[in-house]
Amino acid sequence: MNEEDQVAKLFDKSLVDGVKKAMEVHLSQSDDDPHRLAGVLMDRAFLQEWAVYDQPKDLEALSRLDAAVSEIERLYYFGLTQAASDNLGARMVHGPHYDGLMQCEITLLDSDAGRDLLAYHSETGQQVTSALSSVEEFSAAIRDAIAKTKDDIMVSERARKSTARINLVGIQLVEAARFVWELSGDNKAPTKDLNTASAFGAFLADVFEACEVQGDVRSAFRAWAKESAVAD
């Protein structure tokens, strides 16, 4: 499941209703509002990602990012003629209003089009222009941060040779369910293994079903316990 799919779940009414129903069934004795707890669970499950590194993937992406920053720096200085550089700068600062301005269709004084152009220039155009120059200006600092991030990944206990076979969404949902379970009252969630016949086991199973997350619930819990032990 990619990030777009995860975020989409937050706006799926039938899914949201299913999570709220699970809260009402299992947390009906809570002093907290089950509907609020449903929102807390979904935000924690689908707006966060279990914090592990996919070492090969992350290192490759960082290397490519480093090369891209270096290429931006080179092209910004040496890749364009002055004419192309001037045109690019004008289009960035004027955006969608550039053609109208060049064709004299926009009058800056006392016109709606002119006011729109000036508003774009101050609210967006200047930031767009500075964004590209900032990459060049701070390229050394960016590339240094990239290099140190790669070093961190190489020695981190959270680095994995691959995350392809790890149910990261399931693990994060276990984390979210445990958080809400304990937030809702005096109930303590298990830490080592899951008894599927327990109250929390039934709650977790219904949450997985409501959230349409694939995978065996007990396996996901065990994966969460293993990952949490590494984090500790």
Secondary structure as UniProt FT lines:
FT   HELIX           3..9
FT   TURN            10..11
FT   HELIX           13..26
FT   TURN            28..29
FT   HELIX           34..46
FT   STRAND          53..54
FT   HELIX           55..74
FT   HELIX           75..79
FT   HELIX           82..94
FT   HELIX           95..97
FT   HELIX           98..102
FT   TURN            103..104
FT   HELIX           112..120
FT   HELIX           121..125
FT   HELIX           126..137
FT   HELIX           139..155
FT   TURN            157..158
FT   STRAND          159..160
FT   TURN            164..165
FT   HELIX           168..183
FT   TURN            196..197
FT   HELIX           199..211
FT   HELIX           217..231
//
